[in-house]
Each structure stands twice: as C-alpha cells, then as structure tokens.
C-alpha cells in the first residue's frame, strides 16, 4: 500500500500559512505606496528590508515543501535501478508570480537602502513593487500549492495501489517521463530562471518609462540612464534564456510543431520590442528618445501578454 501521508500533512500546514502571507503582502504593498507618496526615505529602507526578509523566509518554506516532496514522493519500477524521486523546480505553477516578485525585491533592495539614491529615483520602484505585492497576495503559492503536480501525485498514489491494471501502468510510465524530461530536465533549471530574472529587471524599468513618456519638460537623465541599464541587463538574460530554450524544445517536443506555439511566437515578439527599444537608444535625438520610452513601455506590455499566454492560449507551454 503506497501512501504519501507526510506530503499531504505538510501541504495542509503551508495552506494554513496562506492567509497570513496574503495579509502581510498587502500590508507591505500599502506601506510602499504610502511611504513613497509621503517621501519617507527612512521608512522605505525599513520596509524594503522587512519585506525582502519576509519573502526570503517564505521562499525557504517553499523550498522545504519541495524537499518534503523529494523525500516522500518516489517511483519504483523494475526498469529503475534506484527509486526515482521528484524534486520540482521552484518556479512552476502557483509559484511563478511569487518567484518573480521575490527577484524584484532582491534586485531593488540595494537601490532602496542606498543613501546615494535620491527619493525621486526610488519612488517608481516602490510603486511597481507594490503592484506585484498585490498580485502575489491574490495569486499566492500557499493557498493551493502546485495544483497540477498535486493532482499528478494523487493520481500516482492511486495508480501505484492498483498497479496491475493497464491504465495504472500507463500512468506510472507517463509520470516517469514527466519527471525525467520535464521536472528534472537540466533546461528546466536554467531556461525559466533566466527568463524570470529578465522579467524582474524589465518590471523595475517599466515605471520609469511611463514617467518619461508623460513628463512634459525635458526627460530626466537619471531615469533614462537607470531604466536603460535595467533593460540592457535584462535583455542579456532574456536572450540567453530563449537560446537555452531552443535545444530543450527540440529534445522535448521533437514530434510536435513546437515552433507554432503561441508562447514561443509572442516571446519572439517581446524580444523584438526590447531589441527595438535598445536600438532606439543608440541615437541621441529627442524624438528617438521619446520613441524609445514608448517602446520600453510597450515592451513591458508585450512581456505581460507573453506571460499570460501560458494560461489562455493552447500550446506546449500550457503545462506547468
């Protein structure tokens, strides 16, 4: 008789943590908005430290949950020399927005606590972080931890306890391939993190582009330089991440027309938008500067659209 009772028990424990996570995240969001609006420089430093620490602790809880999965969920079969244990990545399903927000907090932390940065430079970061904190409060990783994987685990338990039936054997084999070629693929541990790093950097740059677009007088050179550095760095991670995804697609979906996947096509569109933004910054004329700010904002809109396609457009990226 196969039982994953310890996994179920800990899953219930972290579900109990969900209401606290939601309330505290919303509190941080309000604090960022209020302190930035009232120009409370010292308070911003404090809330940046506390919120980063809280999300770090939350990340450790998620990590421990994944370790619990590794220790309790395993597959044994005649064709396996040793049991196949499952350690899911830390940036799938309901954990995506959390991981994205966590990276934003980490990257913004040195900027927000540094005494060298004036208040006008850090205010836009406070507002975009607040927006993501609100998002992660409603799409949190604790209320329903890894729902797709959880359904797979419960189905695996059922299949393992009735292994003699044909459907059960078929499911166990499918689960084996999912673990080996999806959850444990080396590409899964490189491709998505690189993209999320770029997403976090692009997100931090977005409010500066908006402010530069609607600023009636001459553009703020400090905003221009800072947003450009964020995008330029994010572009490197985005490009490398997309290149790493190419051999993974060939390996994982060799018999499918993966190049027609909506997510892949809109990802290329997003890359082209950011490429156009960086090229527009090459020329110093005022009209190209204004164009680059619009391109920077549109690039972020295309990023959000690219991320959303995972959920409402069918394709090879619809899973996980």
VMD Tcl script that draws the C-alpha trace (Angstrom):
set ca {
  {0.00 0.00 0.00}
  {1.55 3.30 -1.16}
  {0.83 6.36 0.97}
  {2.09 9.93 0.71}
  {0.57 10.99 4.03}
  {3.56 13.05 5.18}
  {3.42 15.07 1.95}
  {-0.32 15.70 2.43}
  {0.21 16.75 6.05}
  {2.85 19.35 5.24}
  {0.82 20.62 2.31}
  {-2.02 21.34 4.72}
  {0.38 23.15 7.04}
  {1.58 25.58 4.37}
  {-2.02 26.11 3.26}
  {-2.69 27.37 6.78}
  {0.11 29.90 6.21}
  {-1.66 31.34 3.14}
  {-3.96 33.86 4.94}
  {-1.00 35.34 6.84}
  {1.02 35.60 3.64}
  {-1.81 37.40 1.86}
  {-2.39 39.90 4.66}
  {1.30 40.66 5.18}
  {1.90 41.06 1.41}
  {-1.00 43.52 1.17}
  {0.35 45.38 4.20}
  {3.75 45.71 2.51}
  {2.10 46.94 -0.70}
  {0.22 49.66 1.16}
  {3.36 50.62 3.09}
  {5.41 51.02 -0.11}
  {2.72 53.26 -1.64}
  {2.23 55.37 1.49}
  {5.91 55.84 2.31}
  {6.79 56.67 -1.30}
  {3.91 59.16 -1.56}
  {4.82 60.83 1.74}
  {8.54 60.78 0.83}
  {9.53 58.85 3.94}
  {13.05 57.82 2.93}
  {13.97 56.02 6.15}
  {10.64 54.15 6.26}
  {11.20 52.93 2.70}
  {14.55 51.47 3.74}
  {12.92 49.67 6.67}
  {10.01 48.27 4.67}
  {12.38 47.16 1.91}
  {14.46 45.21 4.42}
  {11.47 43.66 6.21}
  {9.60 42.71 3.01}
  {12.73 41.18 1.47}
  {13.34 39.21 4.66}
  {9.72 38.03 4.78}
  {9.82 36.84 1.18}
  {13.14 35.12 1.82}
  {11.58 33.20 4.72}
  {8.57 32.39 2.52}
  {10.95 31.13 -0.15}
  {12.60 28.87 2.44}
  {9.16 27.47 3.32}
  {8.54 26.71 -0.34}
  {11.99 25.15 -0.61}
  {11.27 22.95 2.42}
  {7.97 21.91 0.85}
  {9.87 20.82 -2.27}
  {12.32 18.89 -0.10}
  {9.34 17.16 1.52}
  {8.15 16.18 -1.94}
  {11.61 14.80 -2.74}
  {11.72 12.77 0.47}
  {8.19 11.39 0.23}
  {7.25 11.13 -3.45}
  {9.17 8.49 -5.36}
  {8.64 5.94 -8.08}
  {9.89 2.35 -8.02}
  {9.73 0.03 -11.01}
  {11.55 -2.99 -12.46}
  {13.28 -0.83 -15.07}
  {14.69 1.53 -12.39}
  {17.88 0.63 -10.53}
  {17.03 3.08 -7.75}
  {13.76 4.82 -6.83}
  {13.05 7.89 -8.94}
  {12.50 10.78 -6.56}
  {10.81 14.03 -7.54}
  {12.24 17.47 -6.79}
  {10.07 20.04 -8.60}
  {11.57 23.38 -9.67}
  {10.83 26.43 -7.54}
  {9.26 28.50 -10.32}
  {6.34 26.49 -11.68}
  {2.56 26.76 -11.45}
  {1.34 28.84 -8.49}
  {4.93 29.73 -7.51}
  {5.71 31.73 -10.66}
  {4.41 35.14 -9.56}
  {5.99 34.66 -6.13}
  {9.39 33.89 -7.65}
  {9.08 36.89 -9.99}
  {8.20 39.23 -7.11}
  {10.92 37.76 -4.90}
  {13.53 38.54 -7.54}
  {12.23 42.10 -7.85}
  {12.60 42.58 -4.11}
  {16.15 41.21 -4.17}
  {17.23 43.36 -7.12}
  {15.60 46.53 -5.75}
  {16.91 46.09 -2.22}
  {20.39 47.62 -2.81}
  {18.80 50.55 -4.63}
  {16.19 51.27 -1.97}
  {18.52 51.13 1.03}
  {21.42 53.04 -0.54}
  {21.79 56.58 0.77}
  {23.30 57.61 -2.58}
  {19.95 57.32 -4.39}
  {17.58 60.25 -4.03}
  {13.89 59.78 -3.35}
  {12.76 60.62 -6.89}
  {14.82 57.74 -8.25}
  {13.39 55.12 -5.92}
  {9.70 56.16 -5.91}
  {8.88 54.40 -9.21}
  {10.39 51.16 -7.87}
  {8.21 51.39 -4.76}
  {5.04 51.65 -6.85}
  {5.84 48.73 -9.18}
  {6.83 46.53 -6.23}
  {3.54 47.43 -4.54}
  {1.65 46.36 -7.67}
  {3.38 42.97 -7.69}
  {2.86 42.50 -3.96}
  {-0.87 42.98 -4.52}
  {-0.75 40.47 -7.38}
  {1.10 37.84 -5.34}
  {-1.33 38.33 -2.44}
  {-4.13 37.17 -4.72}
  {-2.11 34.60 -6.70}
  {-0.12 33.24 -3.80}
  {1.83 29.95 -3.74}
  {0.38 28.72 -0.45}
  {-3.42 28.59 -0.85}
  {-3.23 25.76 -3.37}
  {0.42 24.64 -3.61}
  {1.38 23.26 -7.03}
  {-2.16 22.20 -8.02}
  {-1.21 20.39 -11.24}
  {1.64 18.48 -9.62}
  {-0.61 17.70 -6.64}
  {-3.18 16.11 -8.94}
  {-0.38 14.07 -10.53}
  {0.82 12.91 -7.12}
  {-2.65 11.82 -6.01}
  {-3.12 10.01 -9.33}
  {0.30 8.35 -8.90}
  {-0.69 7.13 -5.44}
  {-3.89 5.67 -6.84}
  {-2.06 4.07 -9.78}
  {0.63 2.60 -7.53}
  {-2.02 0.96 -5.37}
  {-3.66 -0.67 -8.40}
  {-0.54 -1.24 -10.49}
  {-1.83 -4.42 -12.14}
  {-4.35 -2.58 -14.30}
  {-3.33 -1.37 -17.76}
  {-4.31 2.30 -17.21}
  {-2.33 2.37 -13.95}
  {0.83 1.05 -15.59}
  {0.39 3.54 -18.42}
  {0.03 6.43 -15.95}
  {3.13 5.38 -13.99}
  {5.15 5.33 -17.21}
  {3.83 8.76 -18.20}
  {4.69 10.12 -14.75}
  {8.22 8.72 -15.10}
  {8.71 10.59 -18.38}
  {7.25 13.80 -16.91}
  {9.72 13.69 -14.04}
  {12.73 12.79 -16.15}
  {12.18 15.10 -19.12}
  {10.27 17.99 -17.54}
  {10.77 18.45 -13.80}
  {14.33 17.10 -13.75}
  {15.45 18.38 -17.13}
  {18.63 20.45 -16.90}
  {16.95 23.01 -19.16}
  {14.10 23.46 -16.67}
  {16.66 24.58 -14.11}
  {18.26 27.10 -16.50}
  {15.69 28.34 -19.01}
  {12.85 29.61 -16.72}
  {15.11 31.22 -14.05}
  {16.94 33.23 -16.71}
  {13.62 34.45 -18.08}
  {12.31 35.37 -14.65}
  {15.48 37.33 -13.92}
  {14.91 39.31 -17.11}
  {11.21 39.75 -16.25}
  {12.11 41.16 -12.83}
  {14.60 43.65 -14.30}
  {12.17 44.72 -17.05}
  {9.43 45.19 -14.43}
  {11.61 47.53 -12.39}
  {12.34 49.59 -15.51}
  {8.70 49.92 -16.59}
  {7.55 52.75 -14.22}
  {10.50 54.88 -15.34}
  {9.41 54.56 -18.96}
  {5.90 55.64 -18.03}
  {7.17 58.66 -16.14}
  {9.46 59.63 -19.02}
  {6.58 59.36 -21.50}
  {4.25 61.65 -19.55}
  {6.89 64.10 -18.37}
  {6.16 67.37 -20.22}
  {9.51 69.07 -19.74}
  {12.89 67.63 -20.71}
  {13.32 63.94 -19.79}
  {15.05 63.10 -16.52}
  {18.53 61.86 -17.47}
  {18.74 59.89 -14.21}
  {15.57 57.97 -15.09}
  {16.80 57.42 -18.64}
  {20.15 56.01 -17.59}
  {18.78 53.80 -14.81}
  {15.94 52.31 -16.87}
  {18.31 51.71 -19.78}
  {20.77 49.81 -17.55}
  {17.94 47.65 -16.17}
  {16.66 46.79 -19.64}
  {20.13 46.21 -21.08}
  {20.96 43.76 -18.28}
  {17.57 42.07 -18.53}
  {17.97 41.76 -22.30}
  {21.11 39.66 -21.83}
  {19.27 37.22 -19.55}
  {16.25 37.17 -21.85}
  {18.31 36.40 -24.94}
  {20.38 33.72 -23.25}
  {17.26 32.20 -21.68}
  {15.50 32.00 -25.04}
  {18.55 30.43 -26.66}
  {18.71 27.80 -23.92}
  {15.04 27.02 -24.55}
  {15.70 26.12 -28.19}
  {17.57 22.81 -27.65}
  {15.08 21.93 -24.89}
  {12.21 22.33 -27.33}
  {13.95 20.09 -29.87}
  {14.57 17.44 -27.21}
  {11.17 17.56 -25.51}
  {8.86 18.10 -28.48}
  {10.71 16.52 -31.38}
  {7.48 15.10 -32.82}
  {5.41 18.27 -32.38}
  {5.27 21.56 -34.27}
  {6.52 23.44 -31.21}
  {7.60 26.44 -33.30}
  {3.91 27.30 -33.77}
  {3.35 27.52 -30.02}
  {1.69 30.90 -29.20}
  {4.04 31.36 -26.22}
  {7.13 30.97 -28.42}
  {5.85 33.38 -31.04}
  {4.83 36.11 -28.60}
  {8.16 35.62 -26.78}
  {9.95 36.44 -30.02}
  {7.67 39.46 -30.39}
  {8.63 40.62 -26.90}
  {12.32 40.13 -27.68}
  {11.92 42.23 -30.83}
  {10.22 45.00 -28.85}
  {13.10 45.18 -26.38}
  {15.60 44.97 -29.25}
  {13.87 47.95 -30.89}
  {13.99 49.87 -27.60}
  {17.74 49.32 -27.20}
  {18.38 50.28 -30.82}
  {16.31 53.46 -30.42}
  {18.56 54.47 -27.54}
  {21.61 54.49 -29.82}
  {20.68 57.85 -31.32}
  {20.69 60.99 -29.11}
  {17.90 62.98 -30.87}
  {14.96 63.97 -28.71}
  {12.35 62.33 -30.95}
  {14.13 58.99 -30.80}
  {14.34 59.31 -27.03}
  {10.59 59.79 -26.80}
  {10.12 56.84 -29.13}
  {12.39 54.69 -27.01}
  {10.33 55.46 -23.89}
  {7.15 54.38 -25.69}
  {8.92 51.26 -26.95}
  {10.10 50.49 -23.42}
  {6.54 50.70 -22.10}
  {5.14 48.65 -24.99}
  {7.85 46.07 -24.42}
  {6.63 45.56 -20.87}
  {3.04 45.25 -22.10}
  {4.23 42.55 -24.51}
  {6.01 40.85 -21.58}
  {2.77 40.67 -19.58}
  {0.95 39.38 -22.66}
  {3.67 36.78 -23.20}
  {3.38 35.56 -19.63}
  {-0.43 35.46 -19.83}
  {-0.43 33.30 -22.97}
  {0.64 30.37 -20.78}
  {-2.84 30.40 -19.26}
  {-5.25 31.29 -22.06}
  {-3.61 30.06 -25.26}
  {-3.13 26.36 -26.03}
  {0.35 25.10 -26.82}
  {3.36 23.25 -25.47}
  {3.82 25.89 -22.73}
  {0.32 25.48 -21.34}
  {1.58 22.96 -18.77}
  {3.29 24.00 -15.53}
}
mol new
graphics top color blue
foreach p $ca { graphics top sphere $p radius 0.5 }
foreach p [lrange $ca 0 end-1] q [lrange $ca 1 end] { graphics top cylinder $p $q radius 0.2 }
display resetview
